[in-house]
Amino acid sequence: MQAYLQAENDGLPIREFGPWVAEKLDYLKRYINIFETSMHDKPWRRRCYIDLFAGCGKCYVPASGRVYLGSPLLSLTASHPFTDYFFVDSNRGNIDALQRRCSVSPVYDRVRCLLGDSNLLVHDIVNDILAVDSERIQGKWSSLNLAFLDPDGLELQWQTVAMLAQPYRMDLIIHYPQMGLNRCMGQAFEAEEKTAVDLFFGGTEWRQIYERWKNRPRRFGLHRQLMDYYKERLQDLGYKEAFRDDEVGDEPLIRNAKKRAPLYRLLFASKHPLGREFWEKVIRRDVYGQGRLL
């Protein structure tokens, strides 16, 4: 049973991914480690980890034959565990496998595995956090929270991000689906009805940015402008550390292994400068030990 928490095949369902998954998971693992190492001995009322697209808990990369702990198990096996875990997935098989894996953890009593639409269940999770916070005035030491928002495509909605912003301290690591947006924006731009792209950005203002680029043969600056727009909206939610005019390029780009085509980026947001400091330490290098210029 201990194999359930190890990076190995344990006989339960496992999802296949390309080699790039190792890079994403490495960034997350290092952020969790620095986050919890620095904060576990502080007098926080709670330290919650939220994974709204948790999957089954493990990833298999056929190209290398390697198995990796997925995001929920990385958080669960951290040197300093969180006080509360919220794992959500819309697939029954994923949740069943994840729950079985979590069941052998010594902190299993802290875990809640939830089946359903994360864009709906996020309300219950945030209300749970706020209910405890409300016993004391929200502020320093109420709760410290980290949410990892990593769907397969465009499932994440802006309303979900806005809901997560309600607690006093909630750091966010957000999957920005660059390739998925490239595939969908053209059709979404022409649509009269609300689209998945509109739900991701929380409105139709993104179309004004896209319109300036849609007829250009090269669109290298499009996503820079879209990400800046998204991060400006995060600022409006209180995430002052999400974007600074004098800094760009702090969103790690995950690429396809063969053609090196851009797949997605990881956006980070924190309401406190220390969160930004942690993230900058994490992204100074990638999983291969290559340094990044910030």
C-alpha positions as CSV (number, residue, x, y, z in Angstrom):
1,M,0.0,0.0,0.0
2,Q,2.9,2.4,0.6
3,A,3.5,2.3,-3.2
4,Y,0.4,4.5,-3.4
5,L,2.4,7.5,-2.3
6,Q,5.6,6.6,-4.3
7,A,6.5,7.6,-7.8
8,E,5.9,4.1,-9.2
9,N,3.2,2.0,-10.7
10,D,0.8,0.9,-7.9
11,G,-1.8,-0.9,-10.0
12,L,-4.4,1.9,-9.8
13,P,-5.4,4.0,-12.8
14,I,-2.8,6.4,-14.0
15,R,-2.8,9.1,-16.7
16,E,-0.4,9.4,-19.5
17,F,1.4,12.7,-20.3
18,G,4.2,14.0,-22.4
19,P,7.6,14.7,-20.9
20,W,6.7,18.3,-20.3
21,V,4.6,17.3,-17.2
22,A,7.9,16.9,-15.3
23,E,8.7,20.5,-15.7
24,K,5.3,21.7,-14.4
25,L,5.4,19.4,-11.5
26,D,8.9,20.4,-10.5
27,Y,7.9,24.1,-10.3
28,L,4.9,23.2,-8.1
29,K,6.9,20.9,-5.9
30,R,9.5,23.5,-5.2
31,Y,6.9,26.2,-4.5
32,I,5.1,23.9,-2.1
33,N,8.4,23.1,-0.3
34,I,9.5,26.7,0.1
35,F,5.9,27.8,1.0
36,E,5.4,25.2,3.7
37,T,9.0,25.2,5.0
38,S,8.7,29.0,5.6
39,M,5.2,29.0,6.9
40,H,4.5,25.8,8.8
41,D,5.7,27.0,12.2
42,K,3.9,30.4,12.0
43,P,0.7,30.8,14.0
44,W,-1.7,30.4,11.0
45,R,-5.1,29.2,11.9
46,R,-5.1,26.9,8.9
47,R,-2.9,26.3,5.9
48,C,-5.0,24.9,3.1
49,Y,-4.0,23.4,-0.3
50,I,-6.7,23.5,-3.0
51,D,-6.3,21.5,-6.2
52,L,-9.4,22.0,-8.4
53,F,-8.4,19.7,-11.3
54,A,-6.6,17.0,-9.2
55,G,-6.7,14.0,-11.5
56,C,-6.0,10.5,-10.2
57,G,-2.8,11.5,-8.4
58,K,-0.1,10.0,-10.6
59,C,1.3,10.7,-14.1
60,Y,3.0,8.3,-16.5
61,V,5.4,9.5,-19.3
62,P,5.6,6.7,-21.9
63,A,8.6,8.4,-23.6
64,S,10.8,7.9,-20.5
65,G,8.9,5.1,-18.8
66,R,8.8,7.3,-15.6
67,V,6.0,7.7,-13.1
68,Y,5.5,11.0,-11.3
69,L,3.5,12.0,-8.3
70,G,0.8,14.3,-9.5
71,S,0.0,17.6,-7.9
72,P,-2.3,16.4,-5.1
73,L,0.2,13.8,-3.9
74,L,3.1,16.2,-4.2
75,S,1.3,18.4,-1.7
76,L,0.3,15.5,0.5
77,T,3.8,14.1,0.8
78,A,5.5,17.5,1.4
79,S,8.0,17.6,4.3
80,H,5.6,19.8,6.2
81,P,2.0,18.9,5.4
82,F,-0.8,21.4,5.1
83,T,-3.6,21.4,7.7
84,D,-6.3,21.0,5.1
85,Y,-6.5,19.5,1.6
86,F,-9.3,20.0,-1.0
87,F,-9.0,17.8,-4.1
88,V,-11.6,18.2,-6.8
89,D,-12.1,16.3,-10.1
90,S,-15.1,15.8,-12.4
91,N,-14.2,12.1,-13.2
92,R,-15.4,9.4,-10.8
93,G,-12.5,7.1,-11.7
94,N,-9.9,9.8,-10.9
95,I,-11.5,10.6,-7.6
96,D,-11.7,7.0,-6.6
97,A,-8.1,6.3,-7.4
98,L,-6.9,9.5,-5.7
99,Q,-8.9,8.7,-2.6
100,R,-7.4,5.2,-2.4
101,R,-3.9,6.7,-2.7
102,C,-4.5,9.3,-0.1
103,S,-6.0,6.8,2.3
104,V,-2.5,5.5,3.3
105,S,-1.2,9.0,4.2
106,P,-0.7,9.7,7.9
107,V,-2.6,12.9,7.3
108,Y,-5.5,11.4,5.4
109,D,-8.0,12.8,8.0
110,R,-7.1,16.3,6.6
111,V,-8.1,15.3,3.0
112,R,-11.4,16.0,1.2
113,C,-11.8,14.5,-2.2
114,L,-14.7,16.0,-4.0
115,L,-16.4,14.8,-7.2
116,G,-18.0,17.4,-9.5
117,D,-17.5,20.6,-11.4
118,S,-14.7,22.6,-9.8
119,N,-16.3,25.9,-10.9
120,L,-19.3,25.1,-8.7
121,L,-17.6,23.2,-5.8
122,V,-15.1,26.1,-5.3
123,H,-17.9,28.0,-3.5
124,D,-18.2,25.3,-0.9
125,I,-14.4,25.2,-0.4
126,V,-14.0,29.0,-0.1
127,N,-17.0,29.2,2.3
128,D,-15.4,26.5,4.4
129,I,-12.2,28.6,4.6
130,L,-14.1,31.8,5.3
131,A,-16.3,30.2,8.0
132,V,-13.2,29.4,10.1
133,D,-11.6,32.7,9.2
134,S,-14.7,34.6,10.4
135,E,-14.2,33.2,14.0
136,R,-11.4,35.8,14.0
137,I,-11.2,39.0,12.0
138,Q,-9.8,38.2,8.6
139,G,-6.2,39.3,8.6
140,K,-2.8,38.2,9.6
141,W,-2.6,34.5,10.8
142,S,-6.3,33.8,9.9
143,S,-5.6,31.2,7.1
144,L,-2.8,30.8,4.5
145,N,-3.9,29.1,1.3
146,L,-2.4,27.8,-1.9
147,A,-4.6,26.9,-5.0
148,F,-3.2,25.1,-8.0
149,L,-5.4,25.5,-11.0
150,D,-4.3,23.2,-13.7
151,P,-7.1,21.9,-16.0
152,D,-6.5,20.0,-19.2
153,G,-8.0,22.8,-21.4
154,L,-10.2,25.8,-20.9
155,E,-12.3,24.4,-18.0
156,L,-11.1,27.1,-15.5
157,Q,-13.5,30.0,-15.4
158,W,-12.7,33.5,-14.2
159,Q,-15.6,33.4,-11.6
160,T,-13.7,30.6,-9.9
161,V,-10.5,32.6,-9.7
162,A,-12.5,35.6,-8.3
163,M,-14.1,33.3,-5.7
164,L,-10.7,32.0,-4.6
165,A,-9.6,35.6,-4.1
166,Q,-12.0,36.1,-1.2
167,P,-9.9,34.7,1.7
168,Y,-7.3,37.2,3.0
169,R,-4.3,35.1,1.8
170,M,-4.7,32.8,-1.2
171,D,-1.7,32.3,-3.5
172,L,-2.6,31.1,-7.0
173,I,-0.7,29.1,-9.6
174,I,-2.8,29.2,-12.7
175,H,-2.5,27.2,-16.0
176,Y,-2.7,29.7,-18.8
177,P,-3.7,27.5,-21.8
178,Q,-1.7,29.2,-24.6
179,M,-2.1,26.4,-27.2
180,G,-5.8,25.9,-26.2
181,L,-6.5,29.6,-26.7
182,N,-4.8,29.6,-30.1
183,R,-7.1,26.8,-31.2
184,C,-10.3,28.4,-29.9
185,M,-9.9,32.2,-30.1
186,G,-10.6,32.5,-33.8
187,Q,-14.0,30.8,-33.6
188,A,-14.8,32.4,-30.2
189,F,-14.1,35.8,-31.6
190,E,-16.8,35.4,-34.2
191,A,-19.3,33.8,-31.8
192,E,-22.2,35.9,-30.6
193,E,-22.9,33.6,-27.6
194,K,-20.7,33.3,-24.6
195,T,-17.8,30.9,-25.2
196,A,-15.3,29.0,-23.1
197,V,-12.7,31.7,-23.9
198,D,-15.1,34.4,-22.5
199,L,-15.6,32.3,-19.4
200,F,-11.8,31.9,-19.0
201,F,-11.2,35.7,-19.2
202,G,-14.4,36.6,-17.4
203,G,-15.9,38.7,-20.3
204,T,-15.4,39.7,-23.9
205,E,-12.7,42.4,-23.5
206,W,-10.1,39.9,-24.7
207,R,-11.7,40.1,-28.1
208,Q,-10.5,43.7,-28.4
209,I,-6.9,42.6,-27.9
210,Y,-7.3,39.6,-30.3
211,E,-8.9,41.9,-33.0
212,R,-5.6,43.8,-33.2
213,W,-3.7,40.6,-33.9
214,K,-6.0,38.3,-35.8
215,N,-5.0,39.3,-39.3
216,R,-1.2,39.4,-38.6
217,P,0.9,36.6,-40.0
218,R,2.9,36.5,-36.8
219,R,1.4,36.8,-33.4
220,F,4.4,36.7,-31.0
221,G,3.1,39.5,-28.8
222,L,-0.6,38.4,-28.6
223,H,-0.2,36.3,-25.5
224,R,2.0,38.8,-23.7
225,Q,-0.9,41.3,-24.0
226,L,-3.5,38.7,-23.1
227,M,-1.6,37.6,-20.0
228,D,-1.0,41.2,-18.9
229,Y,-4.8,41.8,-19.3
230,Y,-5.5,38.7,-17.2
231,K,-3.0,39.8,-14.5
232,E,-4.4,43.3,-14.4
233,R,-7.7,41.7,-13.6
234,L,-6.0,39.8,-10.8
235,Q,-4.8,43.1,-9.5
236,D,-8.4,44.2,-9.3
237,L,-9.0,41.2,-7.0
238,G,-6.3,42.3,-4.6
239,Y,-3.3,40.5,-6.2
240,K,-0.9,43.4,-6.3
241,E,2.0,41.0,-6.7
242,A,0.5,39.5,-9.8
243,F,1.9,42.0,-12.2
244,R,4.6,44.7,-12.2
245,D,5.2,47.1,-15.0
246,D,9.0,46.8,-14.7
247,E,9.0,43.0,-14.8
248,V,8.0,40.6,-17.6
249,G,8.7,37.0,-18.4
250,D,7.9,35.5,-14.9
251,E,5.5,33.0,-16.4
252,P,7.3,29.7,-17.1
253,L,6.5,28.5,-20.6
254,I,5.9,24.8,-20.9
255,R,6.7,23.5,-24.4
256,N,6.0,20.4,-26.5
257,A,9.0,18.0,-26.2
258,K,9.5,17.4,-30.0
259,K,8.7,20.6,-31.8
260,R,9.2,22.9,-28.8
261,A,5.8,24.5,-29.6
262,P,4.3,26.5,-26.7
263,L,1.7,24.5,-24.7
264,Y,0.9,26.6,-21.7
265,R,2.3,29.0,-19.1
266,L,2.1,29.1,-15.3
267,L,0.8,32.4,-13.9
268,F,1.5,33.2,-10.3
269,A,-0.5,35.6,-8.1
270,S,0.0,36.5,-4.4
271,K,-1.4,39.3,-2.2
272,H,1.9,39.5,-0.3
273,P,5.4,40.4,-1.5
274,L,6.8,37.3,0.2
275,G,4.8,35.1,-2.1
276,R,6.3,36.8,-5.1
277,E,9.8,36.4,-3.6
278,F,9.1,32.6,-3.2
279,W,8.0,32.3,-6.8
280,E,10.9,34.2,-8.2
281,K,13.3,31.8,-6.3
282,V,11.4,28.8,-7.8
283,I,11.5,29.9,-11.4
284,R,15.2,30.9,-11.5
285,R,15.8,27.4,-12.9
286,D,13.8,24.7,-14.6
287,V,13.6,21.0,-13.9
288,Y,16.7,20.5,-16.1
289,G,18.8,22.9,-14.0
290,Q,18.7,25.5,-16.7
291,G,18.7,29.1,-15.4
292,R,16.1,31.6,-16.4
293,L,16.6,35.4,-16.8
294,L,14.0,37.4,-14.9
